[in-house]
Amino acid sequence: MSDDTGSAIVDFALVGGLLTVLFVAVLQVMLAQHVRNTLVDCAAEGARYAAVGGRSPADGVDRTRLLVGESLSDSYAQDVTAVRTTRDGLDVIEVRVSAPLPVVGLLGPSGRLTAVGHALVEEP
């Protein structure tokens, strides 16, 4: 017969550590997905704003920066561009936002998120 005294503490420590790492990984994915979805929404809204008759792509950039700054942080609104282009034969405004990937702690992937929004140009 073997002595199992103290094995529950070791089991708890091993499983607890694994669950903590798993929880932090899921938290990291959720945070990155939230930032990505917010950037996509802000880029799309900025494109719609610039596509209304009488406005320019620069207006879309300003609107997108304002929305990103209010939703997340001004540090995510540093790299915003907008151009008037053609897609499938239609004039569209394309707003592109490039922002740093949010990382929980020092562990995790580094890089940038890029979100693009499009809207059909409405002539007055």
Secondary structure as the mmCIF struct_conf table of DSSP 4:
data_model
#
loop_
_struct_conf.conf_type_id
_struct_conf.id
_struct_conf.beg_label_comp_id
_struct_conf.beg_label_asym_id
_struct_conf.beg_label_seq_id
_struct_conf.end_label_comp_id
_struct_conf.end_label_asym_id
_struct_conf.end_label_seq_id
TURN_TY1_P TURN_TY1_P1 THR A 5 GLY A 6
HELX_RH_AL_P HELX_RH_AL_P1 SER A 7 ALA A 51
BEND BEND1 VAL A 52 VAL A 52
TURN_TY1_P TURN_TY1_P2 GLY A 53 GLY A 54
HELX_RH_AL_P HELX_RH_AL_P2 PRO A 57 SER A 71
TURN_TY1_P TURN_TY1_P3 LEU A 72 LEU A 72
HELX_RH_3T_P HELX_RH_3T_P1 ASP A 74 ALA A 77
BEND BEND2 GLN A 78 GLN A 78
STRN STRN1 ASP A 79 ARG A 87
TURN_TY1_P TURN_TY1_P4 ASP A 88 GLY A 89
STRN STRN2 LEU A 90 PRO A 100
HELX_LH_PP_P HELX_LH_PP_P1 LEU A 101 PRO A 102
BEND BEND3 VAL A 104 LEU A 106
BEND BEND4 GLY A 108 GLY A 108
STRN STRN3 ARG A 112 LEU A 120
#
